[in-house]
Amino acid sequence: MTWQIRTFLRTVVGRAYPRFIGVWREKSWVIFDVFFPLLQVSAYVYIYRAIGAPPEFAGFAVLGGAMIAYWMNVLWSMASQLYWEKETGNLQLYLIAPTSRMAILLGMALGGLTATTVRAAGVILVGALLFRIPLRVGHGALFLGVFLLTLVALYGLGMLLSSVFLLWGREAWHLSNLFMEPVYLFSGFYFPVRALGFWVALVASVIPITLGLDALRQLLYPQLMERFRFLPVEAELGALAALAVLFLFLAHRGLRFFEELARREGRLTLRGQ
Amino acid sequence: MRRLREAWQGFKAGAWLGWQIESNWTEPFLFAIYSVIKPVAGVLILVFMYLVVAQGGLENPLFPQVFLGTTFYLYVVNVLSGISWSVHDDREHYGMLKYVYMAPLHLYGYLLGRGAAKTLVATISVLITLAFGMAFLRVRLSLGSPGLLAAALMLGLAALAFYGILLAGVSLLIARHGWMVGDVVAGGLYLLCGAAFPLALLPAPFRALGLGLPPTYWLEALRRALLGAGLHPELAALSDAQLLLILAGSTLLGVALSAGLFRAAERIAVRRGLLDMQTMY
């Protein structure tokens, strides 16, 4: 048992390590990772300015841009990761390693999360300074709680998707691509999700960022969000906790199921498909 | 003559392969849905931003201009960054760029062919988005100047393809940034070319930069052709013919730059052994 726990922890650290170190090894990536999302965010800030929106809306765009870094990380470095590993011939090594697959996914998530936080913080910092965006957090602990719970639920979803994507070839790439603009829309990355209507927002809440963003915006801009809030922050916090538990459980079950299915259908070593 | 034949063969092979890569990963029906959802979702983000904030919502006079700019910008993403992505994809993911180079066809023509496939995919998305805008968003497009539309479209697409080849040349020489170079350039152009807002909002140095970029004039010409008016007051003094002349000039510049710089990049890539580079990024 002790050996299993030790192996689990070592796997988590071992898989997180290259992601964390990778950020600093190629320093120019940090610049690109902050600069690139800022281009899109800036365009949305200027669109809001063009239509005479209050300055808080620029804050919506910057916060959305920062959270996009996490969604992109979940899509391309969690969900699609086992597809990449398959393409580069590493997946077999993962599967024959005497360790838990969940530990590998958890390591990927922790490493990706740490690295992405650097990018997201950069986007918020530069965006706030560049566009003089008001950022005042009234309830610091609650804000941090919502943020962390959003990330746990989000990376739980990433782990679940990762096991589903194990089956796929090029579909994985295209599906990740498909989950960009439509998710930006339905999760309200650049505008309050309430604008989509209550029921659409409710369905979109299956992606934890939908609830997380709405709650963070309520905590940052309480007055403005009175008109646009989807659910009370406390309800969103509860829903995020439930999603986190659900996704982690499903990821654990899904990984076994899809690995077995992929094994039986001979898809684990299929490349270039 | 032989070089022309090889370039044409390369173009045909690139276009066919590009279309297969873009479309045969799933059933045609799912591919059709995929082609609809992505661009329409991109436009709907703008729609909801307008509905939440703008006075008059979609009746705001700025909306059709922004809608059109964002819709045609799909070409920039697909063609410009798509061609440079082809280098990264063929070299890193499929490991076949070296075989393309060894085959009796022209790499430049092959990449132009890949661009043609991307243009076809983008055209499907643009047409669907325009139809969606007219049917559901009350965007009124009129074909007042079909000549201007045809000329601007052809010149603009040709320019995008040649500048895409230029980026492909850059991609040939870089290792760890190949996957992002096209996206960064496309993202920068979205901001600087005033695709979704008037250039006057940008700080003066960026505005000047935007006025030096061909897509600014391309999108303005398309707006005049389909909406009857442009978005940027800075370009109001230019006649339609002057806009087309600027576009033609920038296209010729694209041809010259891409031919010269791509050949130089290709030579360096061969000399340094970069054609079969595998960096696992």
Interface residues (C-beta under 8 A of the other chain):
Chain A: E26 S28 W29 F32 F35 F36 L39 Q40 S42 A43 Y44 Y46 I47 Y48 R49 A50 I51 G52 A53 F57 E87 T88 G169 R170 E171 W173 H174 N177 L178 M180 E181 P182 Y184 L185 F186 G188 F189 Y190 F191 P192 A195 L196 F228 G272
Chain B: I21 W25 T26 Y34 I37 K38 P39 A41 G42 L44 I45 L46 F48 M49 Y50 L51 V52 V53 A54 Q55 N60 L62 V66 H93 Y94 R176 H177 M180 D183 V184 G187 G188 Y190 L191 A195 A196 F197 P198 L201 L202 M280
